[in-house]
Amino acid sequence: MEESNEGLEQLEADLVSLKDKVELSKYAAVAVSSQDPSLPTTTLMHVRLREDLANVQSLARYLWGRAANYALSRKRRLEFDEQIAELEPGDLSVSLLVAEATRDAFIEFTAKYPQRASEIGELLAYCIAIEQLGAAQLAAKMSLKTNNNMPVHGLDGIHAVVEDGWLTVYFLESKLNQTANGGAADFAESVADFASNKKQYKLEYSIVRDLGNFDTLNAKSREVALRHFDIMASPDEVPKRERYVGVVLYSDDKLFKSLPPVSKGQKPGFHERELAAAYAKQLDHHQQSALKHLTKQGADPNKCLVYFIVTPDIDELRKLFYDVMGYVPKVVKA
């Protein structure tokens, strides 16, 4: 057991070293989180305001700024680091290659089929897993695409952290929907599908072991990490628990339009505090919605965490994201 504890401590240090820096809270704030023992664990978040207006432009720009770290494997990112180190001062040519590689990892956006471009939700899930859960990304699944306009099947992301003597693995699922209830239903269905698909379950762990970010660790650290992510290992040797994280990005323009009008005497942050207070009243409704759908699908709400992120219009946020990326929407003929 002592050897196992040493291995877990080594893995904890390595996961910390693999964790990217994220400051999503500057652009999307937590309004309220549920308290135990209510289920599932539920958090309500909203796009932050610039005085009384939703600052979706800044959120879109920030997410694009995190896109390279999310979409490119750590090995590829370190290769770019080496190229940058060899440049003369002031030479920014490699930065263009980084941007190009990142854009190539994303699905081509088309105005006719915007629902196919759901990766903004995946980016939000990546940021939440790091900032809210302290969990490092184990594999950049977007970098595994074989076709530029085909999504990766399976989970949207896999993250992990060592805490309280456990290796906690988070399976991420992001959903974009016009309503919170619809997004909760989509998440519950995905959880049920994945939990019952043993082949996909094994495949996700294989991706982590064979194609994940552990290949940038030194030999000993990599050996320890791979041993802990061996799903055939004895549970007594590897104290591991798995959790499903749902990130539901949805629209509610009425919530933002219900804010008090701008007037003299309002202190900085007034409208955002008003928004958070009004939104927090929806916690029970959203939590019960998630519980209803998870129960209906036969999923265990004890193993689920749901993050609802509200914005005035998800299509506007998505378009702004692709605008920042530099994509021109492809015209699809009827």
Sequence and secondary structure as in RCSB ss.txt:
>XXXX:A:sequence
MEESNEGLEQLEADLVSLKDKVELSKYAAVAVSSQDPSLPTTTLMHVRLREDLANVQSLARYLWGRAANYALSRK
RRLEFDEQIAELEPGDLSVSLLVAEATRDAFIEFTAKYPQRASEIGELLAYCIAIEQLGAAQLAAKMSLKTNNNM
PVHGLDGIHAVVEDGWLTVYFLESKLNQTANGGAADFAESVADFASNKKQYKLEYSIVRDLGNFDTLNAKSREVA
LRHFDIMASPDEVPKRERYVGVVLYSDDKLFKSLPPVSKGQKPGFHERELAAAYAKQLDHHQQSALKHLTKQGAD
PNKCLVYFIVTPDIDELRKLFYDVMGYVPKVVKA
>XXXX:A:secstr
 HHHHHHHHHHHHHHHHH     GGGTEEEEEE  TTSSSEEEEEEE EETTEE HHHHHHHHHHHHHHHHS HH
HHHHHHHHHHTS TT  HHHHHHHHHHHHHS   BSS GGG  HHHHHHHHHHHHHTT  EE   GGGG SSTT 
   S SEEEEEEETTEEEEEEEEEEEESSHHHHHHHHHHHHHHHHH HHHHHHHHHHHHHHSGGGGS HHHHHHH
HHHT TTS TTTS EEEEEEEEEEEE HHHHHTS    TT  TTHHHHHHHHHHHTTHHHHHHHHHHHHHHTT  
GGGEEEEEEEES HHHHHHHHHHHHT   B    
